[in-house]
Amino acid sequence: MLCDQNSIVPTLSTFDKVIVELGIGDGQFLNGIIEYRNRPNTCYVGIEIDAKQIQKARDRLRGKNIYLINDSFENVISFFPDNYVDEFIFVLPSPNYIDINSESQWTLLYQGIYKKLKDRGTLTIVTEIINDLLEPISDNEFNSWKKWLTSKFVNIGFRLKDICDDCPSYYNSHFLAQFRADKLRIKLITLILTK
Ligand SMILES: C[S@@+](CC[C@H](N)C(=O)[O-])C[C@H]1O[C@@H](n2cnc3c(N)ncnc32)[C@H](O)[C@@H]1O
């Protein structure tokens, strides 16, 4: 069993790199990343709190370098030593982990992620803005949201390595497919943040 402080490090330390995806849902995104990057000596940890979703991910993903954990990411992250993880990936966090209205709740999570990242490790976040009135997002609205979000992560200590509107075309997940189908009302960005 991987999910305790004593077993997580010895297990993962046999690999060159550790990549952690938060809230993996049914595992479609992680599956795509593993195939796209094709790095057998990298270890992939997927964390998902919903038992039904993680079962779907388990049915989809198998390999000696893949560890899927049915727990909260807050809990699992606390098991990693500081300066340990090469890359965190967070695709479409639930609103309470990224929304302007719940900022006071999520700052602590990203401070924790920052601590666990290696120097020059990265946190990739794909997230979205949706107009409250379900109208098209104006350029102004989009740009000021981007500025606000970036400044939040910079205040935590991250450096902005890259930012792109939308997300790379090889990124695929259940929710990305839904959001891409409504491009006027839902705008995506990808932030690549580094320590
Ligand atoms: C909006 S969905 C995105 C799922 C997937 N990344 C995708 O793009 O299809 C957010 C996912 O995060 C999971 N989640 C929410 N809070 C969590 C937590 N504290 N720990 C682990 N997983 C969590 C949810 O169960 C859900 O599967």
The ligand as a Gaussian input file, in Angstrom:
#p B3LYP/6-31G(d) Opt

LIG

0 1
 C      -13.709000      18.946000     -12.272000
 S      -13.169000      17.323000     -11.947000
 C      -11.789000      17.159000     -13.063000
 C      -11.439000      15.714000     -13.296000
 C      -10.352000      15.486000     -14.344000
 N       -9.114000      16.159000     -13.986000
 C      -10.823000      15.934000     -15.703000
 O      -10.278000      16.907000     -16.237000
 O      -11.763000      15.302000     -16.236000
 C      -12.327000      17.473000     -10.369000
 C      -11.918000      16.126000      -9.802000
 O      -11.184000      16.360000      -8.585000
 C      -11.626000      15.417000      -7.614000
 N      -11.370000      16.024000      -6.291000
 C      -12.002000      17.094000      -5.746000
 N      -11.488000      17.385000      -4.543000
 C      -10.510000      16.476000      -4.312000
 C       -9.605000      16.273000      -3.234000
 N       -9.608000      17.057000      -2.161000
 N       -8.712000      15.257000      -3.331000
 C       -8.708000      14.438000      -4.436000
 N       -9.530000      14.597000      -5.489000
 C      -10.423000      15.605000      -5.438000
 C      -13.101000      15.218000      -7.916000
 O      -13.599000      14.017000      -7.362000
 C      -13.087000      15.228000      -9.435000
 O      -12.873000      13.945000      -9.974000

